[in-house]
Amino acid sequence: MTQHSPEIELRIVDERLRQWGLPKYETEMAAGVDVRACLDGPLILQPQAPPVLIPTGFAVLMNNPNMVAFLLARSGLGHKKGLVLSQAVGTIDADYSDQIFVSAWLRTAVGSEPYTIMPGDRIAQLVFLPIVRPSFAVVDTFSATTTRGTGGFGSTGVS
């Protein structure tokens, strides 16, 4: 099954990316492209310290209201080292065209080992997704009911 993929413009902000590697899919079925830290020197993150904005060295232009990009943690770094995004998910809107930054944070407990990010390290991933932009019809009551209804958090149980 062949599927047409849209072309996204990528602008290099930091020329070192050409040596370290442009954002790319590391495997044939990877959902996201790895994003590198464009730092001038090592960055030591301390556990539970305030988040740090790390430049990625590139910008993208989607320019399509039906598309969004999400910055996500790399699962291995998040699980093994505690390196996560400070806001969990970074949203890159289709009309944003400046350099992308990763807001990184070390979630490990105070007193744990710090984590050092080196220039060129792959620190996050960027995933592109389609967006549905519905219009809203303001109503007093919904036109249908569901099995769950207004059941909130935990209303479906745990088993």
ROGUGU-823957 format. One record per atom (N, C-alpha, C): x, y, z. Coordinates in steps of 0.2 Angstrom, whole numbers, padded with zeros to 4 digits, always signed. Layout:
REM residues N
XYZ;...
***
This chain:
REM residues 159
+0004-0006+0000;+0000+0000+0000;+0004+0006+0000;+0004+0010-0005;+0008+0016-0005;+0003+0022-0004;+0006+0027+0000;+0002+0032+0003;+0006+0039+0001;+0002+0044-0002;+0006+0050-0003;+0007+0054+0003;+0013+0056+0004;+0015+0060+0010;+0016+0067+0008;+0014+0072+0012;+0015+0079+0010;+0022+0080+0011;+0024+0085+0007;+0031+0088+0008;+0031+0094+0012;+0036+0094+0017;+0036+0099+0022;+0043+0103+0021;+0043+0109+0021;+0049+0113+0020;+0053+0113+0026;+0059+0112+0026;+0064+0112+0032;+0069+0117+0031;+0070+0121+0035;+0075+0127+0034;+0080+0125+0040;+0087+0125+0038;+0092+0124+0042;+0094+0130+0046;+0094+0131+0052;+0096+0137+0056;+0103+0136+0059;+0105+0130+0060;+0112+0129+0063;+0115+0124+0058;+0120+0126+0054;+0124+0122+0049;+0127+0116+0052;+0128+0115+0058;+0131+0109+0061;+0126+0103+0060;+0120+0104+0059;+0115+0099+0058;+0117+0095+0052;+0120+0098+0047;+0122+0094+0041;+0128+0089+0042;+0132+0090+0048;+0137+0085+0050;+0133+0080+0054;+0129+0082+0059;+0126+0078+0064;+0121+0074+0061;+0117+0077+0056;+0112+0073+0053;+0105+0077+0054;+0102+0078+0048;+0096+0081+0048;+0091+0077+0051;+0085+0080+0053;+0080+0076+0056;+0078+0071+0050;+0077+0065+0053;+0075+0059+0048;+0072+0054+0052;+0069+0049+0049;+0066+0043+0052;+0071+0038+0052;+0072+0036+0058;+0078+0031+0059;+0077+0024+0057;+0070+0022+0057;+0068+0016+0054;+0063+0017+0049;+0061+0012+0045;+0056+0013+0039;+0049+0014+0042;+0048+0012+0048;+0041+0013+0051;+0041+0017+0057;+0046+0021+0058;+0046+0026+0063;+0041+0031+0063;+0037+0033+0068;+0032+0038+0068;+0035+0045+0068;+0041+0046+0071;+0043+0053+0071;+0051+0053+0069;+0053+0059+0068;+0060+0060+0066;+0063+0063+0072;+0069+0060+0073;+0073+0062+0079;+0076+0069+0078;+0076+0073+0084;+0078+0080+0084;+0084+0080+0088;+0089+0084+0086;+0095+0085+0089;+0096+0091+0093;+0100+0091+0098;+0102+0097+0103;+0107+0101+0099;+0105+0107+0097;+0110+0111+0094;+0113+0116+0099;+0118+0113+0103;+0121+0116+0109;+0128+0118+0107;+0131+0123+0110;+0138+0125+0109;+0143+0121+0114;+0140+0118+0119;+0144+0114+0124;+0139+0109+0127;+0142+0105+0132;+0138+0100+0136;+0133+0104+0140;+0127+0101+0141;+0122+0104+0145;+0120+0099+0150;+0121+0101+0157;+0120+0096+0162;+0113+0098+0165;+0109+0093+0165;+0102+0094+0168;+0102+0091+0175;+0100+0095+0180;+0100+0092+0186;+0092+0090+0188;+0092+0084+0192;+0085+0082+0193;+0081+0087+0196;+0074+0088+0194;+0069+0092+0196;+0071+0100+0195;+0076+0101+0192;+0078+0109+0190;+0073+0111+0185;+0073+0118+0185;+0068+0121+0180;+0070+0119+0173;+0065+0118+0168;+0066+0116+0162;+0071+0121+0158;+0074+0118+0153;+0079+0122+0148;+0076+0122+0141;+0076+0127+0138;+0075+0127+0131;+0081+0126+0127;+0080+0120+0123;+0086+0118+0119;+0085+0119+0111;+0089+0123+0108;+0088+0124+0101;+0089+0117+0097;+0085+0116+0091;+0085+0111+0087;+0089+0112+0081;+0090+0118+0079;+0094+0120+0073;+0090+0120+0067;+0084+0119+0067;+0080+0119+0061;+0073+0122+0062;+0069+0124+0057;+0063+0126+0057;+0059+0122+0051;+0052+0121+0052;+0048+0118+0047;+0043+0123+0045;+0040+0122+0039;+0034+0126+0037;+0029+0121+0034;+0024+0120+0038;+0019+0115+0036;+0014+0119+0031;+0012+0125+0034;+0007+0130+0030;+0001+0126+0028;-0002+0122+0032;-0008+0118+0030;-0012+0117+0037;-0018+0120+0037;-0022+0120+0043;-0024+0113+0045;-0023+0108+0041;-0025+0101+0042;-0019+0097+0045;-0014+0101+0047;-0008+0097+0049;-0005+0100+0056;-0002+0096+0060;+0001+0099+0066;+0007+0094+0067;+0012+0097+0070;+0018+0093+0072;+0018+0093+0080;+0020+0087+0083;+0020+0086+0090;+0027+0084+0092;+0030+0088+0097;+0037+0086+0099;+0035+0081+0105;+0039+0076+0105;+0038+0071+0110;+0044+0068+0113;+0044+0066+0119;+0051+0063+0122;+0053+0057+0118;+0059+0055+0118;+0061+0049+0115;+0060+0044+0121;+0057+0039+0119;+0055+0034+0125;+0060+0031+0129;+0066+0029+0126;+0071+0027+0129;+0075+0032+0134;+0075+0038+0132;+0078+0043+0136;+0074+0045+0142;+0067+0045+0141;+0062+0046+0146;+0062+0041+0151;+0062+0034+0149;+0062+0029+0153;+0068+0027+0157;+0074+0027+0153;+0080+0025+0156;+0084+0031+0160;+0083+0037+0157;+0087+0043+0160;+0083+0048+0163;+0076+0048+0162;+0071+0053+0165;+0071+0060+0161;+0074+0060+0155;+0073+0066+0151;+0067+0066+0147;+0063+0071+0149;+0056+0072+0146;+0055+0079+0144;+0050+0081+0140;+0048+0087+0139;+0044+0090+0144;+0046+0097+0146;+0043+0100+0152;+0035+0100+0152;+0032+0101+0146;+0025+0102+0145;+0022+0095+0142;+0026+0090+0142;+0024+0083+0140;+0024+0083+0132;+0020+0087+0129;+0020+0087+0122;+0020+0094+0119;+0025+0095+0115;+0026+0102+0112;+0022+0102+0105;+0017+0107+0105;+0013+0108+0099;+0016+0113+0094;+0018+0111+0088;+0020+0115+0083;+0014+0116+0078;+0012+0122+0078;+0006+0124+0073;+0008+0125+0066;+0004+0124+0062;+0005+0124+0054;+0008+0130+0052;+0006+0136+0055;+0008+0142+0053;+0015+0145+0057;+0018+0141+0061;+0024+0143+0065;+0030+0141+0060;+0034+0146+0059;+0040+0144+0055;+0046+0146+0057;+0047+0147+0064;+0053+0149+0067;+0057+0143+0069;+0063+0143+0072;+0067+0137+0075;+0062+0134+0080;+0063+0127+0080;+0059+0123+0085;+0064+0122+0091;+0061+0123+0097;+0065+0122+0103;+0062+0117+0107;+0066+0113+0110;+0064+0108+0115;+0064+0110+0122;+0059+0110+0126;+0059+0112+0133;+0060+0106+0137;+0066+0105+0139;+0068+0098+0142;+0068+0099+0150;+0067+0093+0153;+0067+0093+0160;+0069+0086+0162;+0073+0086+0168;+0075+0079+0170;+0070+0077+0176;+0066+0072+0175;+0060+0071+0180;+0063+0066+0186;+0069+0064+0186;+0071+0060+0191;+0071+0063+0198;+0071+0059+0203;+0071+0062+0210;+0077+0066+0212;+0076+0071+0216;+0081+0075+0218;+0086+0071+0222;+0093+0072+0220;+0098+0067+0223;+0100+0062+0218;+0096+0061+0212;+0098+0057+0207;+0104+0059+0203;+0107+0055+0199;+0112+0058+0194;+0109+0063+0189;+0113+0068+0188;+0111+0073+0183;+0112+0069+0176;+0109+0072+0171;+0110+0070+0164;+0113+0075+0160;+0118+0073+0156;+0122+0077+0152;+0120+0077+0144;+0118+0082+0141;+0116+0082+0134;+0122+0085+0130;+0124+0081+0125;+0130+0084+0122;+0128+0087+0115;+0131+0092+0112;+0130+0095+0106;+0129+0089+0101;+0123+0089+0097;+0121+0084+0092;+0118+0078+0094;+0117+0077+0101;+0113+0072+0104;+0106+0072+0101;+0103+0066+0100;+0096+0066+0098;+0092+0066+0105;+0088+0071+0106;+0084+0072+0112;+0077+0071+0112;+0074+0072+0106;+0066+0072+0106;+0065+0069+0099;+0058+0068+0098;+0056+0067+0091;+0050+0071+0089;+0049+0072+0083;+0044+0076+0080;+0040+0072+0076;+0033+0072+0077;+0028+0068+0074;+0023+0072+0071;+0022+0071+0064;+0017+0075+0060;+0010+0071+0060;+0005+0075+0062;-0002+0072+0062;-0007+0076+0058;-0012+0073+0056;-0018+0077+0053;-0022+0080+0058;-0025+0085+0056;-0029+0089+0061;-0036+0090+0058;-0041+0089+0062;-0048+0090+0060;-0050+0096+0064;-0053+0101+0060;-0055+0108+0063;-0062+0109+0062;-0066+0106+0067;-0073+0106+0066;-0076+0113+0068;-0082+0115+0066;-0085+0121+0068;-0090+0118+0074;-0092+0123+0078;-0096+0121+0084;-0103+0124+0083;-0108+0119+0085;-0115+0121+0085;-0116+0121+0093;-0118+0127+0095;-0119+0128+0102;-0127+0126+0103;-0128+0121+0108;-0134+0118+0110;-0136+0118+0117;-0142+0118+0119;-0144+0117+0126;-0143+0110+0128;-0145+0105+0124;-0144+0098+0126;-0141+0095+0119;-0138+0089+0120;-0135+0086+0115;-0141+0082+0111;-0140+0081+0105;-0144+0078+0100;-0145+0070+0101;-0140+0067+0105;-0140+0060+0106;-0137+0059+0113;-0138+0053+0115;-0135+0050+0122;-0130+0045+0120;-0125+0044+0125;-0121+0038+0124;-0121+0034+0131;-0118+0028+0130;-0118+0023+0136;-0115+0026+0142;-0109+0030+0141;-0106+0032+0146;-0109+0039+0149;-0112+0043+0144;-0115+0049+0146;-0110+0054+0150;-0112+0056+0155;-0108+0061+0159;-0103+0058+0164;-0102+0051+0164;-0098+0048+0168;-0091+0051+0167;-0088+0053+0173;-0081+0056+0173;-0075+0052+0174;-0070+0054+0177;-0064+0050+0178;-0065+0044+0182;-0063+0038+0179;-0064+0032+0183;-0071+0029+0182;-0075+0032+0178;-0082+0029+0178;-0083+0023+0174;-0077+0021+0170;-0078+0014+0167;-0074+0009+0171;-0072+0010+0176;-0068+0005+0181;-0061+0004+0179;-0058-0001+0182;-0051-0003+0181;-0050-0010+0178;-0055-0014+0178;-0054-0021+0175;-0060-0023+0170;
***
